[in-house]
Amino acid sequence: MTAIDYKKFEKMSPFEIKDGLMKLAKRSSAKSAHALLNAGRGNPNWIATAAREAFFLFGQFALTECRRTMDNPVAGLAGMPQPKDIAARLSTWLEKRSEEPGADFIARMVDHGVKAFGFDADAFVFELTDSIIGDNYPVPDRMLVHAEQVSHRYLMWAMGADTSLSGKFDLYAVEGGTAAMCYIFKSLIANRILKKGDTIAMGTPIFTPYIEVAELEDYAFNAVHIRATQEHRFQYSDEEIAKLEDPKIKAFFVVNPGNPTSMAIDTATLKKLVDLVKTKRPDLIILTDDVYGTFVPNFRSLMCELPYNTIGVYSYSKYFGCTGWRLGVIGIHEKNILDDILAKLPDDELQALDKRYISITLEPRKLKMIDRIVADSRDVALNHTAGLSLPQQVMMTMFSIGELMDTEKIYQKACMDICKTRVDTLLEGLPLDLQPNPNFSGYYGTIDFEFWLRHYVGEDMVTWLKKNVHPLDLVYRLAEDHSIVLLNGGGFDAPNWSVRVSFANLADDAYDDIGRAVRAVGRGYVDMFNATKGK
């Protein structure tokens, strides 16, 4: 093993450490028979095809509509589509292309929009046509009218909403979950809802950027960690939940299902969180990032349990295999805690916010928080050009409506089966015998060396490990000895002697190799420990 000074890497994000591991694994692979296996990133190696076929075919229809109004083929120039009778023209156009991939999807999509949503066919088809061409600014800038309604219904399914949920969420279409995080943090500060140095809570382990952003000079939040441990099957214990009773904690940030644990908050824990908010902390703001919810059967989001208190973040990236499309939404219920906090701010702060937003509305105090986030995302002055790219919104609409039309959830089952197969393959390679857990999404897995070495070898082994091995040695040994890239769990505030493996981005049979490699590294530590006992 190459001598490495691990200390200098301790503050680095695991996603940055990964770049160094990749170089090490490539060198190792070149010198051995090992194939390079990068299970360090969550980009899925599958894509949803039906909506994409429809998208690319629909683009051809949109071009014919543009050429109807103006056509200069020599210059490669056309006009802009027109709405009158456009749905009928689409129907005629599709009849001539009924055998082409995507044609049936488009026909069913329009029919579903009319029958299930009550859309006017011309208005719906025109929105899609004009938007896929991308010849106008987004109007409304927050999200297109039909796109928002379709995405809202999809989101309510994905988040486990039922008939008990009253009202609706206002959605802002954004450039993936990444943009959602940035915009929300920025706007909460700009609107004095959170202030620099405030105390917030985080459900840990958690996606590393939540930890890193909160520590930035711009925010300098004092973070209280609400820990979900393997001993509690990665659920929050009563003692951890009780931390949220502290009134100094202004907001609670959650990734559900977790990253890197992939564990959804179970029904009993959800109930405890709901009870705490309703009885002791009705003033608590919750931000829930639920990108992996569609991988858990009967998933239920805090958005649905506590809509008044909760800001929802969702990304289409993982479920539909579209990380490069950058598709996400921010959802805030029409009746929410943020608007109420704004109304009760001190007069001097309200006057400052009046000045901030006076250029976009004559009545700044009536501007809802969701619309402030839109404005803040473009530094207010550029609010008139805010909004997600319109072709992106069309793709989001098609992904959403495709899932809504899939009443038997064939696509969802296929995605879940991919993850389950890979999890089972890894467990065979380790080997570990784990009981099925209905809250486990299977998108990632956290392998805690400390937990399993304590279980199989004993406390003396764990004491020796902590004294003699740096936690980053785990991922570096896997890279140099086995050409395998995993992320260090400590970077997610997971146990220091743990690693995160992604079950999304490699072929099924690769996970047996990863399991055996992890076992080999663990066995190596045990051998070293046993050797010291003989001295």
Secondary structure, 3 states (H helix, E strand, C coil): CCCCCHHHHCCCCHHHHHHHHHHHHHHHHHHCCCCCEECCCCCCCCCCCHHHHHHHHHHHHHHHHHHHHCEECCCCEECCCCCCCHHHHHHHHHHCCCCCCCHHHHHHHHHHHHHHHCCCHHHHHHHHHHHHHCCCCCCCCCCCHHHHHHHHHHHHHHCCCCCCCCCCEEEEEECHHHHHHHHHHHHHHHCCCCCCCCEEEEEECCCHHHHHHHHCCCCCCEEEEEEEEHHHCCEECHHHHHHHHCCCEEEEEEECCCCCCCECCCHHHHHHHHHHHHHCCCCCEEEEECCCHHHCCCCCCHHHHCCCCEEEEEECCCCCCCHHHCCEEEEEECCCHHHHHHHCCCHHHHHHHHHHHCCCCCCHHHCCHHHHHHHHHCCCCCHHHCCCCHHHHHHHHHHHHHHHHCCCCHHHHHHHHHHHHHHHHHHHHCCCCCCCCCCECCCEEEEEHHHHHHHHCCHHHHHHHHHHCCCCHHHHHHHHHHCEECEEHHHHCCCCCEEEEECCCCCCCHHHHHHHHHHHHHHHHHHHHHHHHCC
